[in-house]
Amino acid sequence: MKPVWIIAALSLAASAAQAAEPYAPGSVMDPRLQSATFLQQDGRYFSALIELRQFDGDRQTPEYQLLLADTYLSFGMNDRAQAIYRQLANQAVEPLLLGRAQLRVAEFDFQRGYWAQARALLQRIRENLPEKLHEDWQDLYARVLLAERKYGDAAETLTALDNSDRQSPYTRYNLGVALINDGRQQQGLTVLDKVGRLAPENEEQLALRDRANLSLGWHFLQSQQGGSARPVLSRVRIEGPFSNRALLGLGWAELAPQGERIAKAELPDEAERAQSFANLGALLRPGFAADDVFKRAGLRSFRLSKSQAKEEDALRKALVPWVELISRDPMDPAVQEAWLAIPFTLDRLGAYTQALDYYERAIQVLETARARMNTAMASIRQGRMVETIVRRDLATEAGWQWKLLDLPDAPETYFLQHLLAEHRFQEALKNYRDTRMMSGALQSWAQRLVATENAYAAKTRPAADPDDAIRRAGKNWSAPWQGKKIGLVMADRMAVPGTYAGKRYAPASLNLRLQTAAAPVHFNGPAERARVAQQRIANLRQQLTLLERDHAQLLQDMALTELEGQKRQIELYLIEARFALARLYDRQNKGELSHD
């Protein structure tokens, strides 16, 4: 039982010490400052800024300045945050805290698209940055250089520290991209291949693995190396954000020139660790490319007359991933291309009637896709898209930290998945959402102020009592002799009675006459202050309304540009399908097509 008593005694002592901990208004223990810290940690940056701006204590302490700058930056007010960080750089602030804060400013500039500013800041802080932050600096500086298409400099940055064993998979992926674009193909392909084989620990790493394999596989396709592209694309998951593009590439890998097989030293052995997810390689298992694929596609048996055995085998294998692909969402460009690839392949195989059927079905699918695209564009022009996206998180104060975690159930949002993932759209969306949030906060305060003014206007008050007014005024009055010690002092000697020569006088009686003071020109009571605040709020809301309109228009223009590009692609596919269909009908009318 003794340890229990000791623990209880220590707990009581700690509680007593905590309860007795003093605080002084304006100190670091000031309740307002503590409230701001809590709000900042809770992600309510706007409310935290309000508390910090009303802090009555010493605002020059490094702790206060650092908290204020961090909150400014988190809410997206980069200029004010950076000005404070520059001042703190000359004070006795812990280098690690300051270094992390400056890296956050650079990350902010990078995500907002201010690449030159981010690069200049990173170059400026590099020399005094603590060693513990060197790898974070390396990763961010490389991303900035990649965004500026300075691939050689990015590759040099990522290899300068000799820390490949400690770099994250994302950094290794960036290195592979930089090396390939800098012309160092062999090194870049090797790095990407290793990323494509990593054992993922979470969903993000699984998506990165798929992305690396997709990038690597399509690079091989563009280099006329279908034999190398096939096993790499087969690593991609059957269901994932990159699976449709991988399925499309798998089909073309069967038809593309096979190229020279990359040496094992450059592309390690295909054996992989045990994994808990199905990849596209399962679609290409032995025997799967037999008659089963034609049954699933609704194709009847036919005799192949104009293709050699090797070409026939490649064409039939190409149909396997494409038949799987056309069962997916037809609004995906990869699915739309597959709808054209299948009749193209059937034409090559000599299955002309079925090729005609598939071209006609492809035209129907593409026409439906174009109609849905027009509907989505009309919805965007009416302003519903942006409002639908931000409506659910309108009250949050996350500021720059806010992220769009999922898409609302609206027809246009699916077509914009790639655009929504880009920094430029995300940052514009944050700006719009922040203006809406602040406009809502001002509206709430305006309603409270109106209620305050109405309450004072409706309240009936009795006439003022002069005596009560004097008593209340006397509470704040202090006598001139207050604080002075008054007493008698014994004289050293006394004069003979009757010989005192001092002038005798009595203080004159005070003749105090009260006069009525003039009424103040302006009253400044609660109702009056509420009225002034309402006018300021009205002016601010007018400015926010203009900002909302501009940001909404920017988002609408970006979305329409994206959808117009997708619509043009659909129309190109339609033209291609109709020309191919017309050629087949023309050949059929001329008797050039055999019956299959």
WOBEL-V841600 format. One record per residue. N is the residue number from 0. RES is the residue in one letter. PHI is phi in whole degrees, 0 to 359 (NA if undefined). PSI is psi in degrees with one decimal (999 if undefined). Layout:
# WOBEL-V841600
N&RES&PHI&PSI ; N&RES&PHI&PSI
This chain:
# WOBEL-V841600
0&M&NA&-19.6 ; 1&K&301&-45.7 ; 2&P&300&-34.0 ; 3&V&297&-43.0 ; 4&W&296&-37.9 ; 5&I&296&-44.9 ; 6&I&297&-42.4 ; 7&A&298&-41.0 ; 8&A&295&-41.8 ; 9&L&295&-38.5 ; 10&S&296&-42.7 ; 11&L&296&-39.4 ; 12&A&295&-42.2 ; 13&A&295&-41.3 ; 14&S&296&-40.7 ; 15&A&295&-40.0 ; 16&A&294&-39.9 ; 17&Q&293&-40.1 ; 18&A&293&-30.8 ; 19&A&270&-0.9 ; 20&E&295&119.4 ; 21&P&280&157.2 ; 22&Y&219&152.8 ; 23&A&235&137.8 ; 24&P&306&131.7 ; 25&G&94&-10.2 ; 26&S&272&-179.6 ; 27&V&294&-17.6 ; 28&M&266&9.7 ; 29&D&299&133.2 ; 30&P&304&-35.5 ; 31&R&294&-39.5 ; 32&L&291&-38.6 ; 33&Q&296&-39.1 ; 34&S&296&-41.5 ; 35&A&297&-39.6 ; 36&T&297&-43.7 ; 37&F&297&-45.4 ; 38&L&297&-37.8 ; 39&Q&294&-42.4 ; 40&Q&290&-25.1 ; 41&D&274&0.3 ; 42&G&84&9.5 ; 43&R&261&73.7 ; 44&Y&289&-34.2 ; 45&F&296&-47.0 ; 46&S&295&-36.5 ; 47&A&297&-39.7 ; 48&L&296&-39.1 ; 49&I&299&-45.0 ; 50&E&297&-43.6 ; 51&L&293&-36.6 ; 52&R&290&-21.5 ; 53&Q&263&5.4 ; 54&F&293&129.7 ; 55&D&264&-2.5 ; 56&G&275&-158.5 ; 57&D&285&111.2 ; 58&R&271&1.8 ; 59&Q&263&-2.2 ; 60&T&290&145.5 ; 61&P&302&-34.3 ; 62&E&296&-45.4 ; 63&Y&294&-45.5 ; 64&Q&298&-40.3 ; 65&L&294&-42.6 ; 66&L&296&-41.4 ; 67&L&296&-43.9 ; 68&A&295&-43.4 ; 69&D&300&-40.2 ; 70&T&289&-40.5 ; 71&Y&303&-47.5 ; 72&L&294&-42.3 ; 73&S&297&-31.5 ; 74&F&276&-8.7 ; 75&G&102&8.5 ; 76&M&265&76.3 ; 77&N&294&-40.5 ; 78&D&298&-44.6 ; 79&R&292&-39.4 ; 80&A&296&-44.2 ; 81&Q&293&-35.3 ; 82&A&298&-39.8 ; 83&I&290&-41.0 ; 84&Y&298&-36.9 ; 85&R&296&-38.2 ; 86&Q&293&-39.8 ; 87&L&291&-24.1 ; 88&A&298&-23.8 ; 89&N&264&4.2 ; 90&Q&248&174.5 ; 91&A&278&71.1 ; 92&V&252&143.4 ; 93&E&303&124.3 ; 94&P&302&-35.0 ; 95&L&294&-43.4 ; 96&L&295&-44.1 ; 97&L&294&-39.9 ; 98&G&298&-44.4 ; 99&R&297&-39.1 ; 100&A&296&-42.0 ; 101&Q&292&-33.9 ; 102&L&294&-35.1 ; 103&R&294&-37.1 ; 104&V&297&-43.4 ; 105&A&296&-39.3 ; 106&E&297&-39.9 ; 107&F&300&-49.2 ; 108&D&298&-39.1 ; 109&F&296&-46.4 ; 110&Q&291&-29.5 ; 111&R&280&-4.9 ; 112&G&89&9.5 ; 113&Y&270&68.8 ; 114&W&293&-39.9 ; 115&A&296&-41.2 ; 116&Q&295&-42.2 ; 117&A&297&-43.1 ; 118&R&295&-41.6 ; 119&A&296&-41.9 ; 120&L&295&-43.7 ; 121&L&296&-38.0 ; 122&Q&293&-35.1 ; 123&R&289&-36.0 ; 124&I&269&-7.3 ; 125&R&302&-42.9 ; 126&E&294&-39.0 ; 127&N&261&9.4 ; 128&L&284&133.9 ; 129&P&301&148.9 ; 130&E&300&-30.2 ; 131&K&297&-22.1 ; 132&L&258&4.9 ; 133&H&298&-39.7 ; 134&E&289&-35.5 ; 135&D&296&-41.3 ; 136&W&297&-43.7 ; 137&Q&301&-46.5 ; 138&D&296&-45.8 ; 139&L&291&-42.2 ; 140&Y&296&-37.4 ; 141&A&294&-39.6 ; 142&R&295&-37.8 ; 143&V&296&-44.4 ; 144&L&295&-38.7 ; 145&L&297&-40.3 ; 146&A&297&-32.3 ; 147&E&273&5.3 ; 148&R&62&30.0 ; 149&K&262&72.7 ; 150&Y&292&-38.2 ; 151&G&297&-45.4 ; 152&D&295&-37.6 ; 153&A&296&-42.8 ; 154&A&296&-40.8 ; 155&E&295&-39.0 ; 156&T&297&-43.0 ; 157&L&285&-13.4 ; 158&T&250&2.7 ; 159&A&285&-30.4 ; 160&L&269&-5.0 ; 161&D&53&51.6 ; 162&N&231&35.1 ; 163&S&300&-30.5 ; 164&D&286&-16.0 ; 165&R&252&-6.5 ; 166&Q&288&146.0 ; 167&S&288&159.8 ; 168&P&302&-33.0 ; 169&Y&294&-39.7 ; 170&T&294&-39.4 ; 171&R&295&-38.0 ; 172&Y&298&-45.2 ; 173&N&299&-37.3 ; 174&L&296&-43.9 ; 175&G&300&-44.0 ; 176&V&297&-42.9 ; 177&A&297&-43.3 ; 178&L&294&-42.5 ; 179&I&296&-45.6 ; 180&N&289&-19.4 ; 181&D&273&0.8 ; 182&G&94&-3.5 ; 183&R&268&71.6 ; 184&Q&300&-49.7 ; 185&Q&300&-45.1 ; 186&Q&294&-43.5 ; 187&G&295&-41.7 ; 188&L&295&-36.8 ; 189&T&295&-42.7 ; 190&V&296&-46.0 ; 191&L&296&-36.7 ; 192&D&297&-39.2 ; 193&K&294&-39.2 ; 194&V&295&-37.0 ; 195&G&290&-8.6 ; 196&R&248&2.3 ; 197&L&295&151.3 ; 198&A&275&104.9 ; 199&P&292&140.9 ; 200&E&258&-13.5 ; 201&N&205&178.9 ; 202&E&295&-35.3 ; 203&E&294&-43.1 ; 204&Q&292&-32.3 ; 205&L&295&-41.7 ; 206&A&294&-37.4 ; 207&L&295&-41.1 ; 208&R&301&-46.4 ; 209&D&298&-41.3 ; 210&R&295&-40.8 ; 211&A&297&-44.6 ; 212&N&294&-37.9 ; 213&L&295&-45.4 ; 214&S&299&-44.5 ; 215&L&294&-44.0 ; 216&G&296&-43.9 ; 217&W&289&-27.6 ; 218&H&297&-42.5 ; 219&F&295&-39.1 ; 220&L&298&-44.4 ; 221&Q&293&-21.9 ; 222&S&265&13.6 ; 223&Q&60&42.3 ; 224&Q&233&68.1 ; 225&G&298&-33.3 ; 226&G&295&-32.7 ; 227&S&278&-29.9 ; 228&A&289&-35.4 ; 229&R&301&-54.7 ; 230&P&294&-29.2 ; 231&V&289&-45.8 ; 232&L&293&-25.4 ; 233&S&291&-16.8 ; 234&R&285&-18.7 ; 235&V&291&143.5 ; 236&R&299&150.7 ; 237&I&294&-38.2 ; 238&E&240&114.8 ; 239&G&180&173.7 ; 240&P&293&-17.4 ; 241&F&246&6.9 ; 242&S&290&-37.2 ; 243&N&295&-45.0 ; 244&R&296&-35.7 ; 245&A&292&-40.4 ; 246&L&299&-42.8 ; 247&L&299&-45.0 ; 248&G&295&-33.8 ; 249&L&299&-40.4 ; 250&G&295&-45.0 ; 251&W&291&-26.8 ; 252&A&297&-30.3 ; 253&E&288&-30.0 ; 254&L&262&-17.7 ; 255&A&285&158.6 ; 256&P&304&136.0 ; 257&Q&285&-25.3 ; 258&G&68&-177.1 ; 259&E&275&136.2 ; 260&R&293&129.7 ; 261&I&291&137.6 ; 262&A&298&151.4 ; 263&K&298&-27.1 ; 264&A&293&-28.4 ; 265&E&267&-35.4 ; 266&L&235&98.0 ; 267&P&303&171.6 ; 268&D&305&146.0 ; 269&E&286&-11.7 ; 270&A&298&134.1 ; 271&E&236&162.3 ; 272&R&291&164.1 ; 273&A&298&138.7 ; 274&Q&224&156.0 ; 275&S&258&14.4 ; 276&F&230&152.3 ; 277&A&270&133.4 ; 278&N&250&177.2 ; 279&L&290&-15.8 ; 280&G&300&-23.6 ; 281&A&294&-25.5 ; 282&L&288&-19.7 ; 283&L&252&22.3 ; 284&R&293&155.6 ; 285&P&304&134.3 ; 286&G&90&-16.9 ; 287&F&288&-27.4 ; 288&A&271&19.2 ; 289&A&277&-146.7 ; 290&D&295&-17.3 ; 291&D&302&-39.5 ; 292&V&296&-35.6 ; 293&F&288&-34.2 ; 294&K&295&-43.5 ; 295&R&294&-28.8 ; 296&A&270&-0.4 ; 297&G&76&25.1 ; 298&L&263&136.1 ; 299&R&272&166.0 ; 300&S&293&150.0 ; 301&F&208&162.7 ; 302&R&264&130.9 ; 303&L&269&118.9 ; 304&S&247&-26.5 ; 305&K&246&8.8 ; 306&S&241&141.5 ; 307&Q&288&164.5 ; 308&A&299&-43.1 ; 309&K&293&-42.4 ; 310&E&292&-39.9 ; 311&E&300&-42.3 ; 312&D&297&-42.1 ; 313&A&294&-41.7 ; 314&L&295&-40.8 ; 315&R&293&-38.6 ; 316&K&293&-34.7 ; 317&A&295&-30.1 ; 318&L&292&-24.9 ; 319&V&300&-57.8 ; 320&P&292&-29.9 ; 321&W&288&-36.4 ; 322&V&297&-38.8 ; 323&E&296&-37.5 ; 324&L&291&-38.3 ; 325&I&287&-6.9 ; 326&S&277&-1.7 ; 327&R&260&-175.2 ; 328&D&302&120.1 ; 329&P&289&-6.0 ; 330&M&278&-10.0 ; 331&D&282&128.6 ; 332&P&303&-33.4 ; 333&A&295&-39.2 ; 334&V&294&-40.2 ; 335&Q&297&-40.8 ; 336&E&294&-35.7 ; 337&A&296&-34.6 ; 338&W&297&-27.1 ; 339&L&272&-30.9 ; 340&A&291&-35.1 ; 341&I&295&-52.2 ; 342&P&295&-30.7 ; 343&F&300&-44.3 ; 344&T&293&-41.9 ; 345&L&297&-37.8 ; 346&D&298&-43.9 ; 347&R&296&-33.1 ; 348&L&282&-12.7 ; 349&G&94&5.2 ; 350&A&272&72.7 ; 351&Y&290&-41.9 ; 352&T&299&-42.8 ; 353&Q&288&-29.1 ; 354&A&295&-41.3 ; 355&L&300&-43.9 ; 356&D&298&-42.6 ; 357&Y&288&-33.0 ; 358&Y&295&-39.4 ; 359&E&294&-40.9 ; 360&R&294&-37.9 ; 361&A&297&-39.5 ; 362&I&297&-41.9 ; 363&Q&298&-43.9 ; 364&V&298&-43.9 ; 365&L&290&-35.8 ; 366&E&296&-40.5 ; 367&T&297&-40.9 ; 368&A&296&-39.6 ; 369&R&294&-38.6 ; 370&A&296&-42.9 ; 371&R&295&-35.4 ; 372&M&294&-40.4 ; 373&N&297&-38.9 ; 374&T&296&-42.0 ; 375&A&295&-40.9 ; 376&M&294&-37.0 ; 377&A&295&-39.8 ; 378&S&297&-39.1 ; 379&I&294&-42.3 ; 380&R&297&-27.9 ; 381&Q&278&-2.6 ; 382&G&84&10.9 ; 383&R&281&-28.7 ; 384&M&298&-54.1 ; 385&V&298&-43.1 ; 386&E&297&-38.3 ; 387&T&294&-37.5 ; 388&I&291&-44.4 ; 389&V&268&-9.3 ; 390&R&300&-39.5 ; 391&R&290&-28.6 ; 392&D&246&30.3 ; 393&L&293&-32.1 ; 394&A&272&-11.1 ; 395&T&290&149.4 ; 396&E&249&30.2 ; 397&A&293&-23.2 ; 398&G&62&-129.2 ; 399&W&296&-27.0 ; 400&Q&283&-8.8 ; 401&W&293&140.3 ; 402&K&226&146.8 ; 403&L&275&104.2 ; 404&L&278&-31.6 ; 405&D&211&168.6 ; 406&L&259&138.2 ; 407&P&290&160.8 ; 408&D&279&82.4 ; 409&A&221&145.4 ; 410&P&298&-33.4 ; 411&E&280&-23.0 ; 412&T&291&-30.7 ; 413&Y&297&-40.4 ; 414&F&290&-12.1 ; 415&L&251&18.7 ; 416&Q&302&-44.6 ; 417&H&293&-40.8 ; 418&L&294&-41.6 ; 419&L&297&-24.3 ; 420&A&277&-10.6 ; 421&E&278&146.4 ; 422&H&300&-40.0 ; 423&R&297&-39.3 ; 424&F&285&-40.7 ; 425&Q&299&-42.9 ; 426&E&292&-40.5 ; 427&A&296&-36.5 ; 428&L&294&-38.5 ; 429&K&298&-43.9 ; 430&N&300&-44.7 ; 431&Y&297&-43.9 ; 432&R&295&-37.5 ; 433&D&295&-40.5 ; 434&T&295&-38.0 ; 435&R&294&-40.9 ; 436&M&296&-45.4 ; 437&M&292&-34.4 ; 438&S&296&-39.5 ; 439&G&295&-39.0 ; 440&A&295&-41.3 ; 441&L&294&-38.6 ; 442&Q&297&-40.2 ; 443&S&297&-43.8 ; 444&W&293&-36.0 ; 445&A&298&-40.3 ; 446&Q&294&-38.3 ; 447&R&294&-40.7 ; 448&L&292&-38.0 ; 449&V&298&-41.6 ; 450&A&297&-39.4 ; 451&T&297&-46.8 ; 452&E&296&-42.8 ; 453&N&295&-37.2 ; 454&A&297&-41.0 ; 455&Y&288&-33.7 ; 456&A&288&-33.0 ; 457&A&274&-15.7 ; 458&K&284&128.0 ; 459&T&268&123.3 ; 460&R&242&141.4 ; 461&P&290&162.9 ; 462&A&298&149.6 ; 463&A&293&139.7 ; 464&D&264&115.2 ; 465&P&303&-43.4 ; 466&D&300&-40.9 ; 467&D&294&-38.6 ; 468&A&296&-39.7 ; 469&I&293&-41.9 ; 470&R&298&-41.7 ; 471&R&291&-35.3 ; 472&A&292&-34.5 ; 473&G&294&-23.1 ; 474&K&295&-27.4 ; 475&N&258&7.7 ; 476&W&261&142.0 ; 477&S&230&139.1 ; 478&A&292&148.0 ; 479&P&300&-30.5 ; 480&W&270&6.7 ; 481&Q&298&130.8 ; 482&G&94&-7.6 ; 483&K&264&143.3 ; 484&K&266&121.6 ; 485&I&248&131.7 ; 486&G&197&172.0 ; 487&L&264&144.6 ; 488&V&242&132.4 ; 489&M&290&125.3 ; 490&A&286&150.7 ; 491&D&291&-35.9 ; 492&R&213&158.4 ; 493&M&242&144.8 ; 494&A&280&157.2 ; 495&V&292&136.1 ; 496&P&307&134.2 ; 497&G&92&-9.5 ; 498&T&257&5.2 ; 499&Y&290&120.1 ; 500&A&264&-4.0 ; 501&G&293&147.3 ; 502&K&282&128.2 ; 503&R&266&133.2 ; 504&Y&208&160.5 ; 505&A&240&145.0 ; 506&P&297&138.2 ; 507&A&295&146.3 ; 508&S&290&138.5 ; 509&L&280&129.9 ; 510&N&252&85.7 ; 511&L&272&123.8 ; 512&R&237&120.6 ; 513&L&277&137.8 ; 514&Q&237&146.6 ; 515&T&287&123.3 ; 516&A&281&154.8 ; 517&A&290&144.8 ; 518&A&294&144.1 ; 519&P&297&146.7 ; 520&V&296&-41.0 ; 521&H&231&134.7 ; 522&F&271&149.3 ; 523&N&227&51.6 ; 524&G&276&-175.9 ; 525&P&303&-41.9 ; 526&A&295&-40.8 ; 527&E&292&-42.4 ; 528&R&295&-36.8 ; 529&A&297&-38.0 ; 530&R&293&-42.3 ; 531&V&296&-42.2 ; 532&A&296&-35.9 ; 533&Q&298&-39.1 ; 534&Q&293&-41.7 ; 535&R&297&-42.0 ; 536&I&296&-39.6 ; 537&A&298&-41.3 ; 538&N&295&-41.9 ; 539&L&294&-40.4 ; 540&R&295&-33.4 ; 541&Q&294&-41.6 ; 542&Q&295&-41.9 ; 543&L&295&-35.3 ; 544&T&298&-41.7 ; 545&L&296&-41.9 ; 546&L&295&-41.8 ; 547&E&302&-45.0 ; 548&R&297&-42.3 ; 549&D&294&-44.6 ; 550&H&292&-39.1 ; 551&A&297&-39.3 ; 552&Q&294&-39.6 ; 553&L&298&-46.6 ; 554&L&296&-39.3 ; 555&Q&296&-42.5 ; 556&D&296&-41.5 ; 557&M&296&-43.2 ; 558&A&294&-42.4 ; 559&L&294&-38.2 ; 560&T&298&-42.0 ; 561&E&297&-47.0 ; 562&L&290&-33.6 ; 563&E&295&-36.2 ; 564&G&296&-43.0 ; 565&Q&294&-37.6 ; 566&K&295&-40.6 ; 567&R&298&-38.2 ; 568&Q&295&-41.5 ; 569&I&299&-42.7 ; 570&E&293&-35.0 ; 571&L&295&-41.2 ; 572&Y&298&-39.4 ; 573&L&297&-43.2 ; 574&I&298&-43.9 ; 575&E&297&-43.3 ; 576&A&295&-42.1 ; 577&R&292&-38.7 ; 578&F&295&-43.1 ; 579&A&296&-41.2 ; 580&L&295&-41.5 ; 581&A&296&-39.6 ; 582&R&297&-42.0 ; 583&L&295&-42.2 ; 584&Y&296&-38.0 ; 585&D&296&-44.2 ; 586&R&294&-35.3 ; 587&Q&294&-41.8 ; 588&N&295&-29.4 ; 589&K&276&-3.0 ; 590&G&77&20.0 ; 591&E&275&-12.7 ; 592&L&258&130.1 ; 593&S&279&153.4 ; 594&H&281&128.1 ; 595&D&252&999
